[in-house]
Amino acid sequence: MPTADYLIEALRLSPHEEGGWFRRTYESEKSLQVDEGSRSLGTSILYLLKSQEVSRLHSLRSDETWYFHQGNPVRIHSFREGQYRLDLLGNSWANSEMPQRTLCSGTMFGAVSSGDSGFSLVSCSVTPGFDYADFSWPDVDQMLAEYPLQEDLIRMLAPPSR
């Protein structure tokens, strides 16, 4: 199996603001109007997390689907309307892993590459297409008040102070 560093170079991935490594691989030439302006119909990225690396908590105004490709399973932690959910993204059916997971618009979520070594390679598609204007970081204090049982997890996944 290739190493994380090999894949980062071979796939021409760059550091991602939320953590991990990425490269946009597709953006539809077609667009649509949403309340916030014009958006591409869809976008896709390759996304890699090294072992124990995290995708920091964030939400989008679009739906995002994660597709597992290779490496360690990914733990996706999502928070929506007072409900916490943990999903395992991977290809081991015996371990209740699933090869894809869609996070609906407005869901606050973060992810962690499991395992003590290696990496997780996934792709993510966003519809309507990703635009930084539709990306938001959490209000950590508000999340801690709403999800007190997940305090340690929220603190681990929280973005650095801004």
Residue frames relative to the residue before (quaternion, step in Angstrom):
aa qw qx qy qz dx dy dz
M 1.0000 0.0000 0.0000 0.0000 0.00 0.00 0.00
P 0.4870 -0.6659 0.4686 0.3158 3.61 -0.95 0.78
T 0.4950 -0.6315 0.4998 0.3261 3.56 -1.26 0.33
A 0.6603 -0.4892 0.3879 0.4174 3.56 -1.30 0.30
D 0.6755 0.5002 -0.3062 0.4469 3.58 0.85 -0.93
Y 0.6137 0.5354 -0.3472 0.4650 3.59 1.05 -0.71
L 0.6912 0.4785 -0.2876 0.4589 3.60 0.85 -0.96
I 0.6012 0.5581 -0.3610 0.4437 3.59 1.02 -0.74
E 0.6966 0.4492 -0.2664 0.4920 3.57 0.95 -0.89
A 0.6929 0.4975 -0.2910 0.4333 3.60 0.79 -1.01
L 0.7440 0.3852 -0.2128 0.5029 3.59 1.03 -0.78
R 0.3814 -0.7578 0.4471 0.2836 3.57 1.38 0.04
L 0.2321 0.7915 -0.5227 0.2156 3.56 0.88 1.03
S 0.2227 -0.7574 0.6033 0.1130 3.55 -1.19 0.66
P 0.6191 -0.5323 0.3986 0.4177 3.61 -1.16 0.42
H 0.2793 -0.7527 0.5774 0.1484 3.56 -1.05 0.84
E 0.5930 -0.6094 0.4065 0.3342 3.57 -1.03 0.83
E 0.7175 0.4335 -0.2559 0.4815 3.61 1.02 -0.73
G 0.6511 -0.4507 0.3186 0.5210 3.60 1.30 -0.15
G 0.7381 0.3829 -0.2896 0.4740 3.56 -1.15 0.53
W 0.4780 -0.6483 0.5374 0.2499 3.52 -1.43 -0.25
F 0.0430 0.8324 -0.5487 0.0651 3.60 -0.91 0.81
R 0.0120 -0.7411 0.6661 0.0836 3.49 -1.45 0.10
R 0.4044 -0.6818 0.5510 0.2609 3.55 -0.92 0.92
T 0.1538 -0.8193 0.5506 0.0434 3.55 -0.80 1.07
Y 0.8032 0.0947 -0.0407 0.5867 3.58 1.23 -0.32
E 0.0870 0.7370 -0.6697 0.0276 3.51 -1.22 0.71
S 0.4456 -0.7037 0.4861 0.2644 3.56 -0.67 1.11
E 0.4415 -0.6795 0.5212 0.2677 3.54 -1.08 0.75
K 0.6342 0.5031 -0.3277 0.4871 3.57 1.25 -0.34
S 0.1318 -0.7993 0.5833 0.0592 3.55 -1.12 0.63
L 0.1745 -0.7526 0.6211 0.1314 3.52 -1.35 0.16
Q 0.4693 -0.6534 0.5139 0.2981 3.54 -1.25 0.41
V 0.0403 -0.7449 0.6658 0.0163 3.54 -1.03 0.91
D 0.7372 -0.4174 0.2760 0.4539 3.59 -1.25 0.19
E 0.7248 0.4484 -0.2311 0.4692 3.57 1.06 -0.79
G 0.7294 -0.3691 0.2403 0.5235 3.62 1.25 -0.03
S 0.7171 -0.4127 0.3329 0.4523 3.55 -1.25 -0.46
R 0.0277 -0.7847 0.6193 -0.0074 3.57 -1.01 0.90
S 0.5565 -0.5604 0.5010 0.3541 3.51 -1.25 0.58
L 0.5748 -0.5854 0.4330 0.3734 3.60 -1.11 0.57
G 0.8051 -0.1447 0.1115 0.5643 3.59 1.05 -0.66
T 0.1091 -0.7628 0.6339 0.0664 3.52 -1.29 0.51
S 0.1170 -0.7711 0.6202 0.0836 3.56 -1.29 0.42
I 0.0784 -0.7704 0.6300 0.0591 3.52 -1.22 0.61
L 0.3579 -0.5998 0.6463 0.3072 3.49 -1.43 0.22
Y 0.0339 -0.8081 0.5874 -0.0272 3.58 -0.94 0.86
L 0.0569 -0.8035 0.5924 -0.0147 3.56 -0.83 1.02
L 0.0960 -0.7455 0.6573 0.0542 3.52 -1.08 0.88
K 0.3615 -0.6855 0.5836 0.2423 3.56 -0.90 0.91
S 0.6948 -0.4648 0.3355 0.4344 3.57 -1.23 0.45
Q 0.8489 0.0981 -0.1448 0.4988 3.54 -0.94 1.08
E 0.4731 0.6254 -0.4672 0.4084 3.61 1.24 0.20
V 0.2408 -0.8000 0.5364 0.1193 3.59 -1.06 0.67
S 0.3213 -0.6305 0.6627 0.2450 3.46 -1.39 0.45
R 0.3884 -0.7626 0.4729 0.2096 3.59 -0.43 1.24
L 0.6431 -0.5307 0.3961 0.3846 3.54 -1.22 0.61
H 0.2126 0.7425 -0.6124 0.1688 3.53 -0.98 0.94
S 0.1744 -0.7574 0.6086 0.1596 3.55 -1.30 0.12
L 0.2571 -0.7458 0.5995 0.1355 3.52 -1.32 0.47
R 0.4600 -0.6508 0.5218 0.3043 3.57 -1.25 0.39
S 0.6713 0.4158 -0.2878 0.5418 3.60 1.29 0.18
D 0.5420 -0.5695 0.4884 0.3786 3.56 -1.30 0.22
E 0.1055 -0.7833 0.6104 0.0525 3.56 -1.09 0.77
T 0.1264 -0.7836 0.6055 0.0574 3.57 -0.87 0.99
W 0.2226 -0.7586 0.6044 0.0984 3.54 -0.93 1.05
Y 0.1149 -0.7786 0.6162 0.0300 3.58 -1.01 0.94
F 0.3373 -0.7541 0.5332 0.1825 3.58 -0.71 1.09
H 0.1423 -0.7979 0.5813 0.0729 3.57 -1.04 0.86
Q 0.8117 -0.1579 0.1924 0.5284 3.59 0.58 -1.10
G 0.7326 0.4557 -0.3217 0.3901 3.52 -1.31 0.46
N 0.7946 -0.2756 0.2362 0.4868 3.53 -1.24 -0.64
P 0.5622 -0.5611 0.4674 0.3881 3.58 -1.18 0.46
V 0.3200 -0.7180 0.5880 0.1907 3.55 -1.27 0.52
R 0.2505 -0.7307 0.6155 0.1569 3.55 -0.98 0.90
I 0.1056 -0.7856 0.6089 0.0310 3.58 -0.60 1.17
H 0.1415 -0.7875 0.5992 0.0292 3.54 -0.69 1.19
S 0.0172 0.8265 -0.5609 0.0449 3.59 -0.56 1.12
F 0.1664 -0.7675 0.6183 0.0308 3.50 -1.18 0.83
R 0.2057 0.7757 -0.5697 0.1774 3.57 -0.68 1.11
E 0.8641 -0.0562 0.0115 0.5001 3.55 -0.91 1.03
G 0.7562 -0.4153 0.2025 0.4634 3.57 0.86 1.00
Q 0.6560 0.4933 -0.3071 0.4817 3.60 1.27 -0.04
Y 0.2197 -0.7429 0.6200 0.1242 3.56 -1.03 0.92
R 0.0108 -0.7935 0.6083 -0.0128 3.57 -1.04 0.78
L 0.1591 -0.7490 0.6375 0.0846 3.55 -1.13 0.82
D 0.0274 -0.7773 0.6285 -0.0048 3.56 -0.89 1.01
L 0.2647 -0.7349 0.6031 0.1614 3.54 -1.14 0.72
L 0.1671 -0.7772 0.6037 0.0596 3.53 -0.67 1.18
G 0.3935 0.6922 -0.5184 0.3120 3.57 -0.62 1.11
N 0.4847 -0.6766 0.4685 0.2964 3.57 -1.24 -0.30
S 0.5172 0.6006 -0.4442 0.4176 3.58 1.15 0.56
W 0.2743 -0.7943 0.5223 0.1448 3.55 -0.09 1.33
A 0.6163 0.5679 -0.3459 0.4219 3.60 1.05 -0.73
N 0.7227 0.3922 -0.2336 0.5190 3.59 1.18 -0.52
S 0.5340 -0.6641 0.3768 0.3631 3.58 1.25 0.48
E 0.3855 0.6993 -0.5057 0.3265 3.58 1.09 0.69
M 0.2007 -0.7605 0.6083 0.1068 3.54 -1.19 0.66
P 0.4961 -0.6921 0.4330 0.2958 3.63 -1.01 0.69
Q 0.8013 0.0995 -0.0921 0.5827 3.60 1.21 -0.20
R 0.0549 -0.7722 0.6327 0.0200 3.55 -1.31 0.49
T 0.1936 -0.7729 0.5954 0.1031 3.57 -0.89 0.97
L 0.1776 -0.7566 0.6247 0.0757 3.53 -0.97 1.00
C 0.3710 -0.7666 0.4868 0.1945 3.55 -0.55 1.21
S 0.6890 -0.4747 0.3750 0.3991 3.51 -1.27 0.57
G 0.8074 0.2774 -0.2146 0.4745 3.57 -0.95 0.91
T 0.5267 0.6141 -0.4230 0.4081 3.61 1.23 -0.12
M 0.2953 -0.7088 0.6106 0.1941 3.57 -0.98 0.89
F 0.1534 0.8108 -0.5507 0.1256 3.59 -0.72 0.97
G 0.0626 -0.7452 0.6620 0.0498 3.47 -1.41 0.38
A 0.1986 -0.7923 0.5695 0.0921 3.57 -1.23 0.30
V 0.1616 -0.7670 0.6167 0.0729 3.53 -1.28 0.57
S 0.3767 -0.6727 0.5846 0.2527 3.55 -1.07 0.78
S 0.2924 -0.7726 0.5369 0.1710 3.58 -0.66 1.07
G 0.6201 0.5456 -0.4079 0.3891 3.55 -1.27 0.18
D 0.5094 -0.6761 0.4572 0.2728 3.54 -1.20 0.61
S 0.7844 0.1091 -0.0783 0.6055 3.58 1.23 -0.23
G 0.6570 0.5367 -0.3661 0.3824 3.53 -1.29 0.13
F 0.4198 -0.6759 0.5590 0.2335 3.53 -1.19 -0.67
S 0.2538 -0.6935 0.6367 0.2218 3.51 -1.43 -0.03
L 0.1013 -0.7814 0.6144 0.0405 3.57 -0.84 1.01
V 0.0531 0.7846 -0.6108 0.0924 3.55 -0.75 1.13
S 0.2020 -0.6965 0.6358 0.2645 3.51 -1.33 -0.15
C 0.2094 -0.7604 0.6071 0.0964 3.51 -1.25 0.58
S 0.0977 -0.7690 0.6284 0.0650 3.54 -0.98 0.87
V 0.1592 -0.7840 0.5979 0.0490 3.54 -1.03 0.88
T 0.0488 0.7888 -0.6102 0.0555 3.57 -0.93 1.00
P 0.4289 -0.2826 -0.8162 0.2645 1.62 -1.34 2.08
G 0.7317 -0.4945 0.2687 0.3845 3.54 -1.24 0.55
F 0.6168 -0.5775 0.4068 0.3471 3.52 -1.23 0.66
D 0.0652 0.7372 -0.6702 0.0553 3.51 -1.16 0.85
Y 0.5242 -0.6635 0.4258 0.3220 3.60 -0.81 0.96
A 0.5757 0.5852 -0.3847 0.4220 3.62 1.14 -0.44
D 0.6979 0.4596 -0.2561 0.4859 3.60 1.24 -0.46
F 0.5625 0.5924 -0.3574 0.4525 3.59 1.36 0.06
S 0.0770 0.8010 -0.5929 0.0299 3.60 -0.96 0.78
W 0.4127 -0.6680 0.5708 0.2402 3.51 -1.24 0.70
P 0.5460 -0.6367 0.4243 0.3412 3.61 -1.13 0.46
D 0.3990 -0.5771 0.6288 0.3351 3.48 -1.44 0.17
V 0.3144 -0.8072 0.4666 0.1783 3.58 -0.03 1.33
D 0.6418 0.5214 -0.3381 0.4494 3.62 0.90 -0.81
Q 0.6472 0.5066 -0.3163 0.4738 3.58 0.98 -0.80
M 0.6505 0.5085 -0.3197 0.4649 3.60 0.97 -0.81
L 0.6455 0.5210 -0.3238 0.4551 3.59 0.96 -0.84
A 0.6504 0.5037 -0.3159 0.4727 3.59 1.05 -0.72
E 0.7167 0.4598 -0.2486 0.4617 3.58 0.99 -0.84
Y 0.7910 0.2017 -0.0839 0.5715 3.60 1.13 -0.69
P 0.0239 -0.8554 0.5170 0.0210 3.64 0.61 1.05
L 0.6325 0.5455 -0.3425 0.4301 3.63 1.07 -0.58
Q 0.7161 0.4022 -0.2413 0.5169 3.59 1.23 -0.39
E 0.2121 0.8291 -0.5012 0.1283 3.61 1.19 0.41
D 0.6842 0.4811 -0.3062 0.4546 3.62 0.76 -0.97
L 0.6507 0.5179 -0.3050 0.4641 3.57 0.98 -0.86
I 0.6566 0.5046 -0.3120 0.4657 3.60 0.89 -0.90
R 0.6621 0.4977 -0.3143 0.4638 3.59 0.91 -0.84
M 0.6457 0.5188 -0.3227 0.4579 3.60 1.02 -0.77
L 0.7559 0.3999 -0.1973 0.4793 3.59 0.97 -0.89
A 0.4872 0.6885 -0.4285 0.3239 3.59 1.24 -0.28
P 0.4988 -0.6360 0.4871 0.3308 3.57 -1.06 0.68
P 0.6148 -0.5155 0.4166 0.4274 3.58 -1.18 0.40
S 0.6335 -0.5326 0.3853 0.4082 3.58 -1.11 0.59
R 0.2424 -0.7813 0.5649 0.1082 3.53 -0.96 0.91
